[in-house]
């Protein structure tokens, strides 16, 4: 049995990422148990967002070829924008007015949706060449500058979202991905050819410092 387990592990662990995913699948029962221990309202929110993400990701199985902008945005919302809405609703459910102004929940949900959409657009722009090799086209049209502009606008919505949060730790954790995304966009705008862009370690540290100081405002 031990040998069989090792062989199975070797089969699935073709790389570090694959091995981590294999270990996660082995603990799937524990994940379900943890889900069952959540308060009912939070459990419902988790199930809803997982259902939305899973539905969106099933399109990946058919190697999508999006030609309409609305399809690109719909997919981005399904796999990432919905997380911003989920995070907002969960924050209000778990923290109430200490999360953000209760009267602004609708505004926060819309900003959260746009924030997640922007982060996903950055992923699409960064991975466009690799996706093409796999026969997938997520960004409709040929105007990549337009998609960069849209992603930038949505990320600034995310920064505004973070500013509205009422605890420093939440502001920091929420602002950081927006700042990293904006740095990535700057690299993408200057990219020549299809080389993969990557933020330097120094830039990451600088972004961490920027996020920290901006949460003090």
N, C-alpha and C positions, 0 to 999 in steps of 0.2 A: 504494500500500500504506500509505503514511504517513497519507493522508487517511482511508482506511478504518479504520485503527487509532484515529485521533482520533475518528471518528464513533462507533466502538464504545465508546470510553472515555466519551464524552459520554452515550451511551445508558445505560450502567450507573451512571455517577457522578451520580445525581440529588441527592446530598447528600454531605456530608463522610464520614459513616459508610459510605454505599454505595460511595464511591470507595475507601476503605480496604479494604473487603471485596473490591472488584474487583481491587485490586493484590495482595491476598493470593491470590486465585484464580489470578492470573497466575503466582505463584511456587509453585503447588501442587507442581510437579515437584521444586523445591528442598526442599520440606517432606518429601516422600517420600524424597529422597536423604538428608536429615538423619536421618530415622527409621531408615533402613538402616544408618547408621553407629553407632547406639547399641549398647551391649552387649546380648547376646541376652536376658538376664533383664529388662532395662529396656525393651527393644523389645516384649517380650511384654506387660508391664504397660500400656504405652501403647496397644497394639492392643486390649487387653481393655477399658480404660476408654472408648476411642473407640467401640467396638462397643456398649457399654452406653448411652452418651450418645446415639448416633445412633438406637438403637432407641427410646429414650424420646422423642426429639424428633420422630420420625415421627408421634407422636400429635397433634402440633400441626397437621399437615396436615388432620386431620379435625375441627378446631375442637371440642376436647373439652368435654364438659359433665359434670363430675364431680359426682355426688350422694352418693357414699360417701366417708367420711374415708379409708378404706384406699386409694382410688384417688388422692386428693391426695398422700398420703404415698408411695405407690409411684412416682408421677411425680416427686416431689421427689427421691427417692432415685436414680432413674434418670438424672436430668439434673444432679444436684449432689452428693447424698450419696455416690455412687460415687467422686467425685473425692477426698473425704476418705479413703476406703479406699485409693485409688490412691496418694495422696500419702504415706500411712503406709507402705505396702509399698515404695514407691520409696525412701523415706528409709532404711528398714532395709536395703534391698538395696544402696544406694549408700554409706551411712555406717556401717552396723552399730550398735554400741553407742554411738557418738558422736551418733547421732540421738536415741535414747531408750532406756530400759531394755528390753533384749531380752525379758525375762520378761513385760513388759506389752504385748506387741504386740497380743494379742487385744483388750485393753481400749482400746488406742489406735485400733485399726481401728473399733471400735464408736463411740468418741467422735468419730472423724473422720467417720463416716457421719452421725451426729446433727448435727454441726457444719454439714456441707454441706446437710443437710436444712433446718436453721434459716435459713441464708442464702437458700435458695431460697424458703422461706415468706415472708421479708421481701420478696423480689422480687414474689411473688404478691400480697401485701397492698398494696404500693406501686403496682403496675400494674393493680390489679383493674378500675378503670374503663376503662382503655384496652383491656384484654383483652376486656371485655364488648362494646365497640364492634366488635371483630373477631369477635364471636360465640363467645368462649372463656370458660369458667368453670372455673377450676382449684381454687378453694376450695369444698369441699362445705359445705352448710348455710348458715345465716345468722348464726352466732355468730362475728363477727370478733374479739371480745375473746378467745375461746377460742384462735383461731389465733395471736393476738398472744402470749398466754401460752405457748403451745407453742414458738413461734419463740424467745421469750426464754429459755426453759429450754434449748433446743438450743444457743443461742449461748453460754450459760454453760458448757455442755459443751465448746464450742470453746475458751473461755478456759482451762478446766482442761486441755484438750489441749495448748494452747500452753505452759502452765506446766511440763508434763512434758518438754518438749524440752530438749536439753542444750546447745545453742549459743544465744547471745544473739541472733544475727541471725535464726535460725529462729523463736525465740520472738516477736521483734518482728513479723516478716512474717506470722506465723500469728495473732497476737493482734489486729492492727490491723483486719482485716475484722470480727471479732466486736464490737469496740468501736464501729465505724462502724454496724454492724447494730443494736446496742442503741440508739444515738442515733436512728437512723431509726425504730425501733419507738416511741420516746417521742414523736416527731412524729406518727406514724400514730395513736397513741392519742388525740392531741389534735386530729386533723384534723377539720375540719367540711366536710361535703359530699364532693366527689370531687376537690378540688384536689390536684395532684401535690406531694408533699412533697420537699424538697430540703435537705440539710444545708448550712449556711452555710460559707463559706470559713474563717471564724474557728473554727467548730466542728471543721472538718477539722484545722486546725493544732493545736487543743487536744487532739484525739484522738491525733494523731501524738506529741505530747509525753507524753500519758498512757501510750501504748503503750511509748514509750522508757523511761520511769521504771519501769514495771511489769516490764520485762524485766531490770531490775537486781536484783530481789528474789531 
